[in-house]
């Protein structure tokens, strides 16, 4: 049966992803928690196993993992256009906010507002809920619990751009050896309404731009091509999410004189204060260098690799994940992802958010609202913002 891609479906994706884009504080791991709660538990757009496998794929690909997961869910819901609409909804609020920050940051100090701290505490509750739910399904036996523990230890003690990639590769190898003959009774269907021909075009374009843009940069000496190249390359070569891309961006733009160290750090503080993906920090940098047009160019350039990679791999992903040996490797990778999520839950989410007993007490209240009292997420977010403001006033 052909997947429905009506205007109604696209509008539904846009509304839900925009709501997530306005309320999803806490970084990529928190975003996965928000996605899990909204798309899987509440709306059941895809099943738990497909979501876990999509997260595993996006953890393995370079680029912003949570944004790629959001794009992938949009693709499965409504094809290539669904992925674009899902991305726009989730990303545009923080892009607009950071372009405005580029103009107004010197006037306000929003990053230290009490309600921002409250929303960060909401992220703690959401991520804790997601980890508990996903770990029960992805690490049910002793060997997978052990893989998750080892992934947690390694990524916590060895924090580098390559630690996550190394852990995922090793976990995949361990899963292949342990579970290559495992019979999986859980049925899971991953509908990807993209052709393999389209996927090959996307992958060719990804590598082609990676090679062509530096050549064009040297040949033309145009500022906007140089800027596009720097952002595209940063989005193509980074593993581990937004925090890892920051040193790459600093190296690209501060020593070359495109902007000052002070402006870079001020924008970094602003990026922490807004919801949505941290990669939208590029919008701030582009706006500082070339106005709002520069902000939009920078946003397109840094996220374009994520689109090309997810569109290029998804059509092959379902057949790959059905192969028994690949299934075994995925079981290992999914267990390792749990360890990686717990590691990121501790640092930077917990260490930068739970600073006093009152923070922990408030996080426990928000967790109970979400998990035990089953209150809608918007109510939990609103309570977090108001509670954070009150705590900041006391």
C-alpha positions as CSV (number, residue, x, y, z in Angstrom):
1,X,0.0,0.0,0.0
2,X,1.4,3.4,-1.0
3,X,2.2,5.7,1.9
4,X,-0.1,8.7,2.2
5,X,1.6,12.0,1.7
6,X,-1.4,14.4,1.8
7,X,-1.2,18.0,2.9
8,X,-3.0,16.9,6.2
9,X,-0.2,14.5,7.0
10,X,2.5,17.1,6.3
11,X,0.7,19.7,8.4
12,X,0.5,17.2,11.2
13,X,4.2,16.6,11.0
14,X,4.9,20.3,10.9
15,X,2.8,21.1,14.0
16,X,4.2,18.3,16.1
17,X,7.8,18.9,15.1
18,X,7.4,22.6,15.7
19,X,6.1,22.0,19.1
20,X,9.1,19.8,19.8
21,X,11.4,22.5,18.4
22,X,9.9,25.1,20.8
23,X,10.2,22.9,23.9
24,X,13.0,20.4,23.4
25,X,15.8,21.7,25.7
26,X,18.8,19.7,26.9
27,X,20.8,18.7,23.8
28,X,20.7,15.6,21.5
29,X,20.2,12.9,24.1
30,X,17.2,14.9,25.5
31,X,15.8,15.3,22.0
32,X,15.9,11.5,21.5
33,X,13.8,11.3,24.7
34,X,11.3,13.8,23.5
35,X,11.0,12.0,20.1
36,X,10.5,8.7,21.9
37,X,7.8,10.1,24.1
38,X,6.0,11.9,21.3
39,X,6.5,9.8,18.1
40,X,6.7,6.3,19.6
41,X,4.8,6.2,22.9
42,X,2.0,8.7,22.1
43,X,1.5,8.6,18.3
44,X,3.0,5.2,17.5
45,X,4.3,6.4,14.1
46,X,6.9,3.7,14.1
47,X,7.5,0.7,16.5
48,X,10.1,0.6,19.3
49,X,12.6,-1.6,17.4
50,X,12.5,0.5,14.3
51,X,13.1,3.6,16.4
52,X,16.0,1.9,18.2
53,X,17.5,0.8,14.8
54,X,17.1,4.4,13.4
55,X,18.9,5.8,16.5
56,X,21.7,3.3,16.0
57,X,22.1,4.2,12.4
58,X,22.1,8.0,13.2
59,X,24.7,7.5,16.0
60,X,26.9,5.8,13.5
61,X,26.6,8.5,10.8
62,X,28.4,11.8,11.0
63,X,26.3,14.8,11.7
64,X,23.6,15.9,14.3
65,X,22.2,12.5,15.4
66,X,19.0,13.8,16.9
67,X,18.2,15.9,13.8
68,X,18.8,12.9,11.6
69,X,16.4,10.8,13.7
70,X,13.8,13.5,13.4
71,X,14.3,13.7,9.6
72,X,14.2,9.9,9.4
73,X,10.9,9.7,11.2
74,X,9.5,12.4,8.9
75,X,10.7,10.4,5.9
76,X,9.0,7.2,7.1
77,X,5.8,9.1,7.8
78,X,5.6,11.1,4.5
79,X,8.6,10.5,2.2
80,X,11.3,13.0,1.3
81,X,9.0,16.0,1.8
82,X,8.0,14.6,5.3
83,X,11.7,14.7,6.3
84,X,12.1,18.3,5.1
85,X,8.9,19.4,7.0
86,X,10.0,17.5,10.1
87,X,13.4,19.2,10.0
88,X,11.9,22.7,9.4
89,X,9.5,22.4,12.4
90,X,12.2,21.1,14.8
91,X,14.9,23.5,13.7
92,X,13.4,26.8,12.6
93,X,12.5,28.1,16.1
94,X,16.1,27.9,17.3
95,X,17.4,29.3,14.0
96,X,15.2,32.3,14.3
97,X,16.0,32.7,18.0
98,X,19.8,32.6,17.3
99,X,19.7,35.0,14.4
100,X,17.9,37.4,16.7
101,X,20.5,36.7,19.4
102,X,23.2,37.7,17.0
103,X,21.5,41.2,16.9
104,X,20.3,41.5,20.5
105,X,22.6,39.4,22.7
106,X,24.5,42.4,24.0
107,X,21.2,43.8,25.3
108,X,20.0,40.8,27.3
109,X,21.4,37.9,29.4
110,X,18.8,35.3,28.8
111,X,21.1,32.3,29.2
112,X,21.1,32.7,33.0
113,X,17.3,33.2,33.3
114,X,15.6,31.0,36.0
115,X,13.1,29.5,33.5
116,X,15.9,28.3,31.3
117,X,17.2,26.3,34.3
118,X,13.7,24.9,34.9
119,X,13.5,23.7,31.3
120,X,16.9,22.0,31.6
121,X,15.5,20.2,34.6
122,X,12.6,19.1,32.5
123,X,15.2,17.6,30.1
124,X,16.6,15.6,32.9
125,X,13.2,14.0,33.7
126,X,12.5,13.3,30.0
127,X,15.9,11.7,29.3
128,X,15.6,9.5,32.5
129,X,12.2,8.3,31.3
130,X,13.5,7.5,27.8
131,X,16.5,5.7,29.1
132,X,14.4,3.5,31.4
133,X,12.0,2.6,28.6
134,X,14.6,1.9,26.0
135,X,17.0,0.0,28.2
136,X,14.3,-2.5,29.2
137,X,13.9,-3.4,25.5
138,X,17.4,-3.0,24.1
139,X,19.4,-4.5,27.0
140,X,17.2,-7.2,28.5
141,X,19.8,-9.9,29.1
142,X,23.1,-10.0,30.9
143,X,25.4,-9.8,27.9
144,X,23.7,-6.7,26.5
145,X,23.6,-5.1,30.0
146,X,27.3,-5.7,30.1
147,X,27.8,-4.1,26.7
148,X,25.8,-1.1,27.8
149,X,27.9,-0.8,31.0
150,X,31.2,-1.0,29.0
151,X,29.9,1.6,26.6
152,X,29.0,3.8,29.5
153,X,32.4,3.5,31.1
154,X,34.4,4.1,27.9
155,X,32.4,7.1,26.7
156,X,32.4,8.7,30.2
157,X,36.1,8.3,30.8
158,X,37.3,8.8,27.2
159,X,35.4,11.9,25.9
160,X,36.6,12.6,22.4
161,X,35.2,12.9,18.9
162,X,36.1,9.3,18.2
163,X,35.0,7.5,21.4
164,X,31.4,7.0,20.4
165,X,32.4,5.8,16.9
166,X,34.9,3.3,18.4
167,X,32.4,2.1,21.0
168,X,29.7,1.5,18.3
169,X,32.1,-0.3,16.0
170,X,33.3,-2.6,18.8
171,X,29.7,-3.2,20.1
172,X,28.7,-4.1,16.6
173,X,31.5,-6.6,16.4
174,X,30.6,-8.1,19.8
175,X,26.9,-8.3,18.8
176,X,27.8,-10.0,15.6
177,X,29.8,-12.6,17.5
178,X,27.3,-13.1,20.3
179,X,24.0,-12.9,18.4
180,X,24.7,-13.9,14.7
181,X,22.5,-17.0,15.2
182,X,19.9,-15.3,17.4
183,X,16.3,-15.8,16.2
184,X,14.3,-12.6,16.7
185,X,10.6,-13.1,17.2
186,X,9.8,-9.4,17.4
187,X,8.3,-8.2,14.1
188,X,9.2,-4.8,12.8
189,X,8.4,-3.1,9.6
190,X,10.3,0.0,8.5
191,X,8.6,1.7,5.5
192,X,10.9,4.0,3.7
193,X,9.2,5.6,0.7
194,X,12.5,6.5,-1.1
195,X,14.0,4.7,-4.0
196,X,17.5,3.2,-3.9
197,X,18.3,5.3,-7.1
198,X,17.4,8.5,-5.2
199,X,19.6,7.3,-2.3
200,X,22.6,6.7,-4.5
201,X,22.2,10.2,-6.0
202,X,22.1,11.7,-2.4
203,X,25.3,9.8,-1.4
204,X,27.1,10.8,-4.6
205,X,26.1,14.4,-3.9
206,X,27.3,14.2,-0.3
207,X,30.8,13.1,-1.3
208,X,30.9,15.3,-4.5
209,X,30.2,18.4,-2.5
210,X,32.9,17.4,0.1
211,X,35.4,17.4,-2.8
212,X,34.0,20.2,-5.0
213,X,33.4,22.9,-2.4
214,X,37.1,23.4,-1.4
215,X,38.1,23.5,-5.1
216,X,35.4,26.2,-5.7
217,X,36.5,28.1,-2.6
218,X,40.1,28.4,-3.9
219,X,39.0,29.1,-7.5
220,X,36.5,31.8,-6.8
221,X,37.5,33.5,-3.5
222,X,33.9,34.3,-2.9
223,X,33.0,34.9,0.8
224,X,29.7,33.0,0.7
225,X,31.2,29.9,-1.0
226,X,34.1,29.9,1.6
227,X,31.5,30.1,4.4
228,X,29.3,27.4,2.8
229,X,32.3,25.1,2.5
230,X,33.4,25.6,6.1
231,X,29.9,24.9,7.5
232,X,29.3,21.9,5.1
233,X,32.7,20.4,6.0
234,X,32.0,20.8,9.7
235,X,28.6,19.1,9.4
236,X,30.1,16.3,7.3
237,X,33.0,15.3,9.5
238,X,31.8,15.6,13.1
239,X,30.7,12.6,15.1
240,X,29.1,12.9,18.5
241,X,26.7,15.8,18.1
242,X,26.6,19.5,18.6
243,X,29.2,19.9,21.4
244,X,31.8,18.2,19.2
245,X,31.2,20.6,16.2
246,X,32.0,23.7,18.3
247,X,35.8,23.3,18.3
248,X,35.6,22.7,14.5
249,X,33.6,25.9,14.0
250,X,35.9,27.9,16.2
251,X,38.9,26.7,14.3
252,X,37.2,27.6,11.0
253,X,36.2,31.1,11.9
254,X,38.0,32.7,14.8
255,X,41.7,32.3,13.8
256,X,40.8,33.5,10.2
257,X,39.3,36.7,11.6
258,X,35.7,36.1,10.5
259,X,34.5,36.8,14.0
260,X,36.1,37.4,17.5
261,X,36.5,34.9,20.3
262,X,34.2,37.0,22.4
263,X,31.4,36.9,19.8
264,X,31.9,33.1,19.4
265,X,31.6,32.4,23.1
266,X,28.6,34.8,23.5
267,X,26.8,32.9,20.8
268,X,27.7,29.6,22.4
269,X,26.0,30.7,25.6
270,X,22.9,31.7,23.5
271,X,22.8,28.3,21.8
272,X,22.7,26.6,25.2
273,X,19.7,28.8,26.1
274,X,17.4,27.9,23.2
275,X,15.6,24.6,22.4
276,X,16.3,22.5,19.4
277,X,19.6,21.2,17.9
278,X,22.9,22.7,18.9
279,X,24.0,22.7,15.3
280,X,21.8,25.8,14.9
281,X,24.7,27.7,16.5
282,X,25.7,28.0,12.8
283,X,22.7,30.3,12.3
284,X,24.2,32.7,14.9
285,X,27.7,32.6,13.4
286,X,26.4,33.1,9.9
287,X,24.2,36.1,11.1
288,X,27.2,37.7,12.9
289,X,29.3,37.4,9.7
290,X,26.7,38.2,7.0
291,X,23.4,39.2,8.5
292,X,20.2,37.1,8.5
293,X,21.0,35.9,4.9
294,X,24.3,34.5,6.3
295,X,22.4,32.8,9.1
296,X,20.2,31.0,6.6
297,X,23.1,30.0,4.4
298,X,25.0,28.7,7.4
299,X,22.0,26.7,8.5
300,X,21.5,25.1,5.1
301,X,25.2,24.3,4.8
302,X,25.7,22.6,8.1
303,X,22.5,20.5,8.0
304,X,22.8,19.5,4.3
305,X,25.2,16.6,5.0
306,X,22.7,15.2,7.5
307,X,19.9,15.2,4.9
308,X,22.1,13.6,2.2
309,X,23.3,10.9,4.5
310,X,20.0,10.0,6.0
311,X,18.2,10.0,2.6
312,X,21.2,8.0,1.2
313,X,21.2,5.3,3.8
314,X,17.6,4.7,4.8
315,X,16.4,2.9,1.6
316,X,19.2,0.3,2.2
317,X,18.7,0.2,6.0
318,X,15.6,-2.1,6.2
319,X,17.1,-4.9,4.1
320,X,20.4,-4.6,5.9
321,X,18.8,-4.8,9.4
322,X,16.9,-7.9,8.4
323,X,20.1,-9.9,7.6
324,X,20.6,-12.2,10.6
325,X,24.3,-11.3,11.0
326,X,23.5,-7.6,10.7
327,X,20.7,-8.1,13.2
328,X,23.2,-9.5,15.7
329,X,25.5,-6.5,15.2
330,X,22.6,-4.2,15.6
331,X,21.6,-5.8,18.9
332,X,25.1,-5.1,20.2
333,X,25.0,-1.5,18.8
334,X,21.6,-0.8,20.4
335,X,22.9,-2.0,23.8
336,X,25.9,0.3,23.4
337,X,23.6,3.2,22.5
338,X,22.0,2.8,26.0
339,X,25.4,3.1,27.6
340,X,26.2,6.1,25.5
341,X,22.8,7.7,26.4
342,X,23.4,7.2,30.1
343,X,26.9,8.6,29.8
344,X,25.6,11.7,28.1
345,X,22.7,11.9,30.7
346,X,25.4,12.2,33.4
347,X,27.6,14.6,31.5
348,X,26.7,17.2,30.3
349,X,23.0,17.0,31.2
350,X,23.1,16.1,34.9
351,X,26.4,17.8,35.7
352,X,25.3,21.1,34.2
353,X,21.7,21.0,35.5
354,X,21.4,19.3,38.9
355,X,23.4,21.8,40.9
356,X,21.6,21.8,44.3
357,X,19.2,19.6,46.3
358,X,16.3,21.7,45.1
359,X,17.1,20.9,41.5
360,X,17.1,17.2,42.2
361,X,13.8,17.5,44.1
362,X,12.2,19.4,41.3
363,X,13.5,16.9,38.7
364,X,11.8,14.1,40.8
365,X,8.5,16.0,40.7
366,X,8.7,16.5,37.0
367,X,9.7,12.8,36.4
368,X,6.7,11.7,38.5
369,X,4.4,14.0,36.5
370,X,5.6,12.5,33.3
371,X,5.9,8.8,34.3
372,X,3.4,8.1,37.1
373,X,0.7,10.8,36.7
374,X,0.8,10.5,32.9
375,X,0.4,14.3,32.4
376,X,0.9,15.7,28.9
377,X,4.4,16.8,28.1
378,X,3.4,20.4,27.5
379,X,2.1,20.6,31.1
380,X,5.4,19.2,32.3
381,X,7.4,21.7,30.2
382,X,5.2,24.6,31.5
383,X,5.6,23.5,35.1
384,X,9.4,23.3,34.6
385,X,9.6,26.8,33.2
386,X,7.4,28.3,36.0
387,X,9.2,26.2,38.7
388,X,12.6,27.2,37.4
389,X,11.6,30.9,37.5
390,X,10.3,30.6,41.1
391,X,13.5,28.7,42.2
392,X,15.6,31.4,40.6
393,X,13.7,34.1,42.5
394,X,14.1,32.4,45.9
